[in-house]
Amino acid sequence: MQATKVGVLLAGNPLQCGCIRQELVNNQGKILDIAMARCKDDKDASIWPLSNAPSDSCRPEPIIPFGTSVVASVGATLSIFCAAKTYSNQLIWTLPDKEQMMPKREQLIAPPTDSPDHLYGRPVTTGDYSSSNSVQRLNATAEQLRFDVLLPVDSGTYQCAIKQDKHVSHRTINLTVYRPAIIIYPLEIGSHYVTVAWNASLSISSAHVRAYIYVKENGVANRAIMLSIGNPWYSYNVMRLRPDSNYTLCLTYMLGVNETIFETCTDVTTQAPLTLLSTLNLSVLFTLLIFAGLIALVCTARCLHRRFYIWQEEKYRSRMNQSISGQSFLSSNDSVASRSITYENNLPMSMSNYSNASSLASSRCTTGRRSHRPSRDLSIRDMAL
């Protein structure tokens, strides 16, 4: 059994051979009808056998998949894409300031001495962007030009050039970096604090960007408050301010320490310190009067209740004293009566004895009068005593 030969049939399909003629000749073993293959000339539309077709080098053509115009916000992470059809082609990026970058080992072409640092990934006041770090602010690869953090100076026209031997083809991409309409405004102002808020935040993906609130007095920043980039609450309460003073509060996004990406500010004046007289107004006075009236009413009610309670206590005690006095009087009468009865019971005995004694004395007196007169007087005097 004979094996079926696998290959490509090109008969009836004229090709634009041009720069691929040599590739077809090199792989003619895979073309089953190589003798019938034809090539078409783009210039005069003539048809040539593959073996007689003129050979030419392929012209490079940049591939831009996302268009030639890109718009992004400052601070964002962005890539503009451009690639060649074959990896053998050389890609060169030309920046708006006419400097060039090549994706060779993803390193930047050494910039001239007078070129700005922010375009070449050189250190930007922080170790995160040091030359030993593979992640830099601007990097070129074989398919894209990547901005780790977009700055306003990145706006401009970027040229992507593909070079193949003597042929060079290029395309341009316009990059527009805009400042978002972020506004900071005072939400509440006190004597020692100010609450500020803002309507939006930058879309930050880079770890090298920090957000701060700068407290400036007389144009000099005397305090920096670091915020969280991912904080969804667009407000902050600035404390420890002096009363009746002018401040400028700025929401600032920084790349590193000294490079400002975006800043929006507002001027505020703290309130004067609160005093008792400054807090008095009609509503406060009316409230104080009502409160004082209620306190006076409560005190009067309590005083009257206390007086009534004391009067009731005195009345009750007087009645109790009268009751006790009456009972004492009755008991004393009963005791006197019992005593009189006792004395009275004893009295007949005494009186009878006394009567007997007096009768006896009288008899004696009579007898004595008769016999002795002086003794009668003595007896009577003694009895009187």
C-alpha angles and dihedrals in degrees: 000000000000116000117239113247114234118213148114128287113214101168113125093017111094110204132210089239101171106123094009096057092095091050090052092050091049091053099038090123089072093050109087096197101034090149091059095047114117133193127212123217113222094207102057100007090239121156120232132183110250092246093055100036116119115253122229136168117258114257111232118240123194117228115218107181099180103044135258099280125067127179122190141159124255112266094027126126109242142172127198112203131220127149141170126241093239130033091230090070118094119235121207126185119208115200126213091262089056094252116135133227127193126196091228104143085340089279126133125246107255104264123226117264093253096051120111116261096225092068098057108048093249117152112299101200092288136084091230089076097041120140090251090062117088092212111079132168093255123030133171124210134172090270109026149022106227126204113197090192123011117223128192089249090063092076114111145076119312121197123211111199126188115200125197116171105299095347123090125182124182141184130194129226122197115215120195118191112192133188112241119233096254113158127185117207138171114262099182131003126201136167094267104018144042125201111209129188137184132204101230145356136230118265098245123180100158121094090216096071123090130189122217141175108220118204108208126188120186089354094303122110106230098169138031121197115196116220133198113257092214095048108128093198109089097203142079136188111226109205138187098048126151117250121251093014135130118241137175114213116196131189103212133181112204132195102210113325108308107026115089117207100179136355136180124178142189132194119228137175118210119228125259116265113277118253132181093254093048091055093052116100136143096279093046092049091048090050092048091049092051090048092048091048091052091050091049091048092051092047092048092049091049092048092050091046090051092049092048090048091051091048090050090049092050092046091050092047092049090052090048090050091049091050092048091047092051092049090049091050092051092046091049091051090050091052092048090049091051090048093050090049090051093048090042091053089050092041097074089054092052094042092048090049088045092049091048089048092046092048089048090048092047091051088049090047091051091049091044092049087057096047106021122017099184093057090060092059091049092050093050092046090049092050090048089054 
